[in-house]
Every structure is written in C-alpha cells, then in structure tokens.
C-alpha cells in the first residue's frame, strides 16, 4: 500500500485507533473520511482537523451501510482505501441478563458491518486496499470479553479468505492486529497503562512502508506467531 495521496474511509474514526490512523494519514498527505454514530463528536474532530470529511452513520443498521456506500460512490468515487476499524467490546459473563443483547450488538458491529462494507466497496472501481482491524485476542481469547474475542477471530479468518479471493483483482487486503492499547474501548480506564495509540500507529506505518500485509505490535506479534504450546500457556496466564 502506498502511504500518501490516497482517499481513505475509516469507520469508527472519531476515537481510539481510528482517530490515531486518521491523524497519521493526514500527515502523509491523504484525504481522510471518517464515519461514526455521534454527530457532536464528529464535529469536534472536524473542528480539530479541518481537512477531515465526516459522515454520520450507524453501521449497525443495514440501510445506513448502504447509504454510506452510495454517498461515497456519488461524492467520493475516487476513494481507494477502506479501513474497517469500528468495533465494540463488552466485558461480561454469559450469565448476565443482557448477555445476548450485548453479544448481538457486538456481532453486528464487529462482523456483519465490515463484511457487508467489504462486499459493497469492492464495487468501487478505484478501490485498491481494504484494511481490517482485528486484534491479538483473535489468536488467544480473554474470557472476560468472550464475544469480542470471537468476533476478532472471525475477522482474522475472513481477512485471510478475502485476501485469497481478491488475488485476481487489484485490491490488496491488509490485517492490522493491535494489542491492548490505551483507549476507551470496553470502558473508560480499563486499558490505562497500556501502550499509547500513537506508538502503535507509528509502528504499523513503518510496516506499511515495508509492504507488509499483517501489521503487529508488541504482544500481538507474539500471539500471531505462537504455536499451540505457547497459545495454551498464554491462555492460562490470561485466564487464571
């Protein structure tokens, strides 16, 4: 993937990894579009970064995903990079009364939406790159966030298949595999003390420049390359 002179859509681009990527792509002379549910938050980001283009969109709603694609096709038909970043993480137990409701929300946001968007956006003639943000937890789950881990494992598998399916085309498929970072994913304060998003972003940009298609950082590199023995040992440490 080339680093500059792209037009990029980042889902969930108003906070966390999405915002970190948006800032870095802007520095590299890219046009960046971000979408999210909260109009007020998007306006704050647009005030901070006047070049960012924003679009209010609830990716849990199928019609909104279709509207997003149609809006891009009509107004930004030269868009060439899709970053499937938006995600939800719930810390919960299967005995929780609202477990199924939360699980359904996670599955819709973390799986259904990016799969649908990939299916839609490959119809853009200009598209040449899809980046799926997965997780080190795709390889070794943390049982306190069971659905999140399972959705990321799904997206890991889907990304491998998608890369193979799109080989005949000119579309490159990249997997971005973050570890726990200092964001508000899950809830405020849960990830305090973890590496900064900026450190992760700088690392993955260096890997993009090297032409890599699986981008890891810190513990996610260890997990992505672990054998079964290491995975079992890691799982037991994470889930005492």
N, C-alpha and C positions, 0 to 999 in steps of 0.2 A: 504493500500500500504506500502510495506517495503521501508525504506528511503535509504538504501545503497545496493551496489552490483547489481545494475541494469545496463542495456544498454538502453539509452534513446534517442529518436529523438525529438528535439524541433524545430518546424517550426518558422521562424522569430526569430531565436535565437541570432542574431548579435547585438541586441539593446534592450533597454527597459526591459519589464518584462521577455522576452525570455532570454536575457543575464543574468539578475539577477538570474533566475532559473538555468541557466547553471552553473554559478559560484557556487551557493549553492549546486547543485547536485555533482559537482566535489569535494567539501569539504567533502561530505558524501561518498566518495569512489565509485562513479558511473562513468561509461563510457558514455560520452555525445557526441552526434552528433547534429550539428546544420545545418540548411539549410537556404538559402536566395538568393536574386537576385544578390547582388553585390559582385563580386569576391574579389575586393580590400578590402572591409570591412571584409569579412570572413577571409582573410589573416591576417589582423590586429588582429582579435580575436585569430586566431591560434598562432600568434607570442606572444600574451599576455598569452595564456593558451595552452601550447604545447600538452597537453593531449586531447584537443578538436579535434574531427574529423569534417571536414566541407564538405559541398556539395552544389555547385551552383545549384539552382533550382528556376524557376519562377512558382510558384504554380497556377498562373492564366491560365497556359497552360496545358490542359488535358494530353498531351503526356509527359510533364515534370513530372507530378504527377505519371504517370505510370512508367516512367523511374526511379523515386526516389524509388518507391516501389520495382521494380525489382533489383535495385542496393543494397538496404537493404537486400532483400531476398537472394541475391547471396553472398554479402560480410559481412553482419551482421545479419545472420539468427537467432542469439540468442537475437535480440532486443526484449525487453519485455514491453517497455513503449513508447507510442506515446503521445506527447503534442501538441495539435492543438492550437498554440498561434498566428501565423501570422495574422495580421489584418491591415486594412486601415480605416482611419477616415477622412471624408471631412466635413468641416464647410461650409454650402452652403444653398441657398434658392431655392425653386422649380422653381422660375422664372429665375435662372441663365441659360445662353445659353448652358453651358456644364453640366447642372444638370444630364441629362440622362446618358451621357458618364461616369461621375464620379460615379453615382449610380450603373451602370453596373459593373464597376471595383470593387466597394465595395462589391457588392453581390457575385461576383465571388471569391474574396479573402476571405471574411468573412463567406460565407455559402457554396458555391459549392466546394471549395477546401477541407475544413475539413470534409464535408460529404463524398466526394469521398475518401479521405485518410482513414477515418474510415472504409469504405466499403472494401478498398484494404487491410488494415493492419490486419483486423481480420482473414485474411487467414494465417498469420504467426502463426505457432504452439506455438511459445514462447511467444506471446503477452499476457500479463495479466492485463494491465492497459491502459486506454485511459483517458487523462485529456483534457477537453475542457475549454479554457479560454473564459468566457463570459464577463459580466460587470454589475455593479449596474444599468446601463442605460437600461438593459434588463427589468427592473421592472418599472422604471419611466423615460420616454424619455426626452431628451433635444432637443427641436425643431430645434435648430441651426445645429444639426447633425442628421437629420431625418433618413437617410438610415442606418447609423452606429447603431443607437439605435434599429432599426427594425431588423437588422441582428443579433444583440446580443439577442433580444427577440426570434428570430427563433432558435438560437443555444441553448438557455435555454430550449425551448420546445423539441428540438431534443435530447438534452442530457438526459432529463427525460425519453423520449421514448427509447433511446438507452440503458440506464441503465436497463430498464424493459426487452427489447428484448434480452439482453445478460445475463440475470439472469441464464438461463440454462447452460451457458458456465462458464469458469473460469476467464472471463475478467471483471475487476472492472471499473466502469465509474465514474470519479470524475469531478465535476464542480468547476472551480476556478473563483471567482467573485470579481474582483478588483473594487475599486472606481477610481476616477481620481487620477493619480499618476504623479510625476514629471518626465515625459518622453517627447519625441518629437512627440508623437502620435498626428496627426492633423496638427501640425506645431510647429516650434521652439518657445518657450516662452509661448505658450497658457496655459500650465499646470505648469508653475513656481509657487512655493508656495504651491503646493500640497504635500502630504506625499512622502517620498523617496521610491523608489522601494525596497531598502534593508529592510525597515521596513515591507513592505507588505510581502516580501519573508520569513522573519523570522517568521511572524505570521502564514502564510499558512503552513510552515514546522512543526510548533508546532501542528497545526490541523491535518496534515497528520499523525503525530506520535500518535495522539489520535484516529485515524481510521475514521475521518470524511470524507464524500464524497461531501459536499458542503462547500467550503472554502471562507469565507468572511473576510472583513477587513474594519474598520471604518464605513463610511456611507453606504457601500454596505451591511453590516449586517442589518442596519435599513431598507433599501429598500427591502431586501429579505424577511424580516419578517413583512412587513407593511400590514395593512388591507386597504380596499378601501378608507376609510376616510383619512387615513394617506397618501395614494398614491395621492389622489386628492389635498390634502393640499401641499404635496411636489411638485407636478407638477406645481401648481400655483406659488410657490416660485421660481422654476427653470425657468419658462417660463412666466415672467411678461408681 
